[in-house]
Every structure is written in C-alpha cells, then in structure tokens.
Amino acid sequence: MKVTFPHMGNAYIPIKALLKGLKLDVVVPPLVSKRTLELGMKYSPEYACMPLKINMGNFIEAMENGANAIVMAGGWGPCRFGYYAQVERDILRDLGYDFKMIVLEAPDSKLSELLKQVKALGENVSMRQAYQAVKFAWYKLNAVEALERKLEYYLPRVIDKTTCETIYEQGLRDIDQVSARKEVDICLRESLKKLETLPQHHEPVLRLGLIGEIYTILEPGANYHVARSLGRLGVEVTRSIYLSEWVNIHLTGGWLKKNRHREIIKMSRPYLNYWVGGHGRETVAYAVDFARQGYDGLIQIGPLTCMPEIVAQSVLGRVSDVEGIPCMTLYFDEHDGAAGINTRLEAFVDMLRRKKTVPAYDAGRLSVSV
C-alpha cells in the first residue's frame, strides 16, 4: 500500500515521519503549485472552497506518482471540512482511480484513542512502535516550527532576504531527510546559527498578527505566501495558530505541552460568545490578544465563502475600534493573483507605518475581500 495525504504547509515533514514509522510506503504529493490548483479546479465543484480544490490536486498528483491509499482527516460542525473526505473520495472514484480512503476522525482529545487510530493505520506495528512513531513525528514538527518562527523573526530584519529564505528552505529539507532525534537537533541548530549570523539592518520593524482559518494560514500555496511577502516588506508576522498547537489542543487535550487556549478563547468575549465552527471564535480572540500585546495591525485570511470567518469578520470591525488596532481581511480563491495580493499588502503596511510615525493619523479599519 502506497499512502499519500494532503499538503498543509510544512506538515508533510512530520506526517511523512509518522507514516514511515508505521512501516508504510509513503508518496508525498508535489508541493502546491499552479498545476495542483488547476487540477483541483477542473474536477471539484465550482462552489467548493479553495482548500478542497487544492486537496483534490494533491491527491491526483500523488496517484500519478503511484499512490493507492489516501489518509485524510475527518471533522464535524458547521465548517465544510467534515465533508471533504467523502466528497473527494466520490470525485476520485468517478474519475476512475482505484484507491483506499482512510479517514482519521478527531479522537475527542484522548491520546489513547489517537494511538489506537495510528496503530490501526500501520502495517503490523505494535502499540509501542506506534507510540514511537508519534513521538518522533511530534519531535520533527516542533523542530520545523522552531525554524518557521525564526524565519518570521529574521526575514524582516536581515539585509539579504533571499539568503535568509534559502537557509530556511535547506533547513527544512535537512530535517525532512534525517531519521534520528540527534540528527534533527543538529540540522535545526546549524540552520538557526546561519540565520543568526546574517547581517541585519537597524530600521524599525512592524509586528502584525495573522489570524483566520487554519489551512489558509498554514498553506503558502493557498495564501500566495502572505507571511513571506510581509517579511520582505519589513513586517514580523505572528500566526494565530501553529500546527503543533492545534495537535496539542484538539488531539491530546493539551497533554503534550502547556498552552493558553482557554485564556485566549475568553478574550473573544464580549465580541463573540459562542462557537461558530472552524476557527471563527479563535480569530476574534487572537485579534483581541494581539491588540493587547501592542501589535501594529492584523490581517485576517480565509478561503472565499468560509462561513466561520465571515462570522468573525462581522465583529472584527468592533474589535478594531474598541481595541485600537487596524485590521484587513483577505479572502482567497482560485481567481486571485500574487500581484494583486502584494499590492494590497503594500498599501496596508504603508498605512501602518504612517499610523506609527504620525500619532494623530487615524488609520481606521480596512477590509478587503478578494
């Protein structure tokens, strides 16, 4: 059985490690490209949101490379993600692909249930082997995110931004290729050392919170590399969600490491007092949190027609006014282009700089839907 899975940012590195630890033959889809999206657009319903279309492109490209099994997450609630696996399975079978669809449902924050699902996925592995595979995947995930966070810090500050990105990308490749924790540590340490030694400028750096739907935040192919573009504009980006935090909170109930999730959620009050599906409430909560930490601005991103984010956007205007932080909203679909997105980002960043240098300047709230 040759197993594949959908891309979501750099999640492919720990997922690949997990599946290999379960003695599975892994086929990693090509990174999200124009062709990926074109394939997804061609075979997906027009009204489907962009993440589903990208997933479809991932699966088709992976099966072109020999995959015959798909591992996909399940879900529930108002967000349409819960229907992805079923819709994608039916479309792919109508196209004539012969494969096995394996859907992993959220284990209700029980680590024991997660381990049972992982063990069942493996090829004749013991519970101990499944546990070791999960531990190593978790270790790689944290190493990858340590590198991601350093890129977010250094990219707006270094003079040679191309070299900074090259070091980061090579670091990811190195972490992906090694098969022991000591080797992961060496790869991470060497990459961080290279980033730290890059010459830096002394110009002021803006801090911006990136909030919104998890897939659009984590997958650069879905957001036209928003974080990188902002870094090149001299903006330090902090995401409202990282994959390790999602895994820790939603799959293990916070057992793996300490987190501020409950504290953050409370910050959504009185703007939004109930769960609206997806990460809608988290979007509002983190908007408040970033504002109170003194961030210069916020950008909310999500796929076009995403109901939870539309609900969140409806109250972000009040958050912006009350908490005193400018906010821009960007929705993405297959009709967007990098040039248009970058133009909007440049205009928003210019507004933030004016607001910071001219105290009397009233930035107000900018909302853009594309």
Buried (B, 14 or more C-beta within 10 A) or exposed (E): EBBBBBBBBBBBBBBBBBBBBBEBBBBBBBEBEEEBBEBBBEBBEEEBBBBBBBBBBBBBBBBEEEBBBBBBBBBEEBBBBBBBBEBBBEBBEEEEBEBEBBBBEBBEBBBEBBBBBBBEBBEEBEEEBBBBBBEBBBBBBBBBBBBBEBBBBBBBBBEEBEBBBEBBEBBBEBBBEBEEEEEBBBBBEBBBEBBEEBEEEEEEBBBBBBBBBBBBBBBBBBBBBBBBBBBBBBBBBBBBBBBBBBBBBBBBEBEBEEEEBEEBBEBBEEBBEEBBBBBBBBBBBBBBBBBEEEBBBBBBBBBBBBBBBBBBBBBBBBBBEEBEBBBBBBBBBBEBEEEEBBEBBEEBBEBBBEBBEEEEEEBEBBEBEB
